[in-house]
């Protein structure tokens, strides 16, 4: 199918903003000569099936019109088949709330994507694969366990209708009942399991999450490595004082924080836990995490 693109539009992304703006953005792409077909989703998970079928039919170029969740669904529609088939290309029309992955490359959003697609600019990017007790998930940004995942679960359950304010409410609610859990894991087949309690663990492919938080400032989505960030237990006041550093990436300089690089992570969890995967909160018993180097071309 050559340079034909399939755009997956999530009208609900960005609080409905995507539904209002996607047509104009796609019209601009067509105006610079791109052949773009559009599919709109109506419910969570639908994009996975759409993309999987399109890949079987020969599509290799895709556009995510939405946020991090839209991109994640497209990636899960492409893989694992794309790991051995023709390597696909993914472009981003950042019309959702998070749009984290694209921020590793630019702050110009749609303008940057249109230029990249017009002139055929592409870079090979890594994809992460999380295996859990019930299957596997592919993603571009990060997996997080501990405080961020617990805040996300609470926000979705109690405060989601409040938008960004709801997340703030979730943070302060969890601060009031702060607990430090242990998530036994080991990197690169080390002999010892790390069973120490933590505030959080993150395993990142890209620097940003939630659109603004720079959880893994040293991550590089093109280096074939997982960026591991661990933050040891901290008191309520200490965490509150250091929250702004999560948005600048300076939290990794804190004495309680540490980082490493890995190609594989194993987990020894006794039961499912809250897991943050590219902005979505899931309840999973994680088993392993590995990187698929240069598995996807991104239009950047």
N, C-alpha and C positions, 0 to 999 in steps of 0.2 A: 504493500500500500504506500510505499515511499514516505513522503513527509506529511501524510495525513494524520491529524491529531484528533483524539477523543478527549473532550473536556467533560469532566465530572463536576457538576455544579450542585453544591449543597445549599439550597435556598435558606435554610434555617441558620447557617453559620453566621457568626457575628451578630446574634440577636435579630436575624432577618436582613441584615445589611447586605449579605451576599446576594440574596434574591433580588434586591433592588438594583445592585450595581453590576451584576455579572454580564448581562446582555450588552451593556455599553463597552465593557472591557473586551469581550469576545468580538464585538464588532470592530474594535481597533485592531485586533489580531488579524481578522479577515482583511482589513484595510491595507495591511502591509504584505498581503499575499499568502497567508497561511490558510490551508484547507482544514477547517475545524468543524467536527461534528459534536453535538452536545447531548448529554444525558443528564437529567435532573433527578436527584434522589428524593425520596419521600419519607424515608425512615432509616434509623441507624443500621449499619451493616449492609445496606443495599448496594453500595458502591463496590464492595468486594465481589459480589456475583457479576455485576455489570462488567467490571474490568477483567475478571477471569475469562468470561465468554469472549470479550473483545480481543484479548490476547490470543485465544485459540483461533479466532477468525483472522489473525494477521496484524492487528494493530500493535505498533511498537512505540508510539508516541502518545503521551497522556498529559493532560493538564488538570491540576487540582484547583478548582475555584471554591475556596472555603478556608478552613483553618487547619490546625494540626491533625484533627480527627479525620478530615477528608483525605489528607495526604496519607495518613496511616492506613485507611481503608484501601486506597489505591495500591499501596505497597503490598498489602496482604492479598489483594487480588492478583498481583503479578507473581508473587513468590508462593511456593518454591519453584514453580514451573520456569520462571525466568532465570533461575540459577543455572540451568542447563540449556535453555532455549536462547533465542536472540535477545541480546541485552536491550532493555527498554530505556526510554527517555522520559523524565518527568519534569514538567514545568509548573510554576506556582503562580496563581493569581491570588494574592494574599488578601482575602476578603472576609476572613473569620476573626476570631478573637485572639488566637495565639500566634500562628504563622511564625513559629520559632526557627525552623530549619533555614529558611531563606535569609534570616538575619545573620547567619554565619558568613554570608557572602556580600550582602548589601543592605542598606537602609532605604533604598529607593523603591522597594516594593514592585508594584505593577509596571512602572516605567522601566525598571531594570529587566524584568521578565520579557516585556515586549521587545526590547532591544536585543536581548539574548536570543530570543526565538527568531527574530527577523534576520539576524546575521549568523545563526547556527552555532552560537557559543555554547559549548557543553563541557562538563567536567565529570570524570568518573568519581562516584561517591560510594562509600561503604553502606551496607545494610546490616542491622543487627537482628539476630534470631534468638528469641526466648523460648525454650522448651519448658513446658509445665505438665502437670499430671494429666491434663485433658487434651493436650495437643501442642501447637506451637504458634507463635506470633512473630511477625516481622515488623520492624519499625526503623525510623530514621533518627529520632532525637534521643530519648533516654528512657531507662527504667529506674524508678525510685521506690525505695521501701523505707518505712518509718514515718517521720513527722509529715513530709509533704503529701504522701499518699493518704495518711490518716486525716489530714486537713481536707484533702479533696473529697474523700468519702463522706465526711461530715457535711461539707458544703453542698454536695449533690443531694444529700438526704434532707437537709433542713433549710439551707439558705440559697439554693440555686436561683430562685426567682429574683434575688437581689443583684445578680450580675457580679461585677467586681467587688461591690460592697459586701456581697455574700461571702466571698473568699476571705475578706478581712475579718468578718464575723467568725468564720471557721477557724482562722489562725488564733484569734484571741480566746475562743472557746477551748481549743486544744491546749493553749498555753495554760489555762486555768487548771486543766487536768493532765498536765504533762507526764507522759510515761516514756521510758526508754526500753525498747525491745531489743532482742537479739535475733539476728538472721544468719545462722551459721552458713559460711561460704568460704571458698578458697579460690585464689587466682592462679591461673597457669599451672594447674595440677600440683600446687604446693603440697607438702606432706601433712601440714597441720591445718585444721579448720579454724577459722576465726569465729569464735562463739561469744565475743564480748558484746555487751549492750551498746547501742548507738542512738544518737538522735536521728540520723538518717544515713542511708547508703544510696549513692547514685552511680549508674553505669551508663555513660554517655557516648554518643557518636557526634553530637554537635554541642555548641557552647550554651545555647539558650533553651529555656523551657517557659511555657506560659507567655511567650512573646517578649517578656521583659527580664526575667530572672536569668542571670548568668551563672548557672550552677557549676558548669565545668569550663572555666575560662581557657584552659589549655587544650581542650578537645579539638580535634581536626577530623572532619568527616571524610577526609581523603587519605588518611595515613595508615589504614588497616589496623587500627588499635582501638580498644575500648578505654575510655577515660574513666577511672574509678575514683570517686570522692567519698571519703568517710568522715563523719563528724561524730566525735565521742559525746557521751552524755554531758549536758550543760544545764544549769539552773534556769528558772523562768526569766529572771531579770537579765541574765547573761544572754539568753536567746533573744529577748526583746531588744536589747541594746545592739545586738549584731545582725538583726534582720535586714537592715539596709544594705549590709555587705553582700547579701545574696544577689542583689541587683547590679552590683559592680564587679563581682567575681573576687573581691578581696577577702571573702570568708575563708578561702583556702590558705591564707596566711595566718589564720588563728591557730594558737597552740593545740587546740583540740581537733583540728582538721588535718587530714592527710590525703594524698593522692598518689596513684600509681597508674601504670599502663598495663593492659592485659589483652590477650587474644581469646581467652576462654575463662569463664567463671562457672563454678559448680555450687549448688546450694544443697543444704541438708536440713530443709524445713520439716517440722513435724506436722504442720497443717497449713491450709491456705491462709494468706495474709493479704492486706490491702496493697495493691501494686499500682503505681502510676506509670502508664505507658503512653507516651506522646499525648498527654493531656487527658487521657481516659483513665478512669478508676476501675480496676478489675480486682477480683478476689481469686488469687491463684496460689497453687503450691508449686513454686518455681523449682526447676531441676537444673537447668544449665543455660548459659548465655554464651553466644559466640558471634564473631564478626565474619561477614561475607565481604571480602575486600573488593572494591571497585565493581560491585555487582549491578550498579544502576548509574546511568548518565543523568545528570541534572542540568537543566537549562539555566545557567547563571553567567 
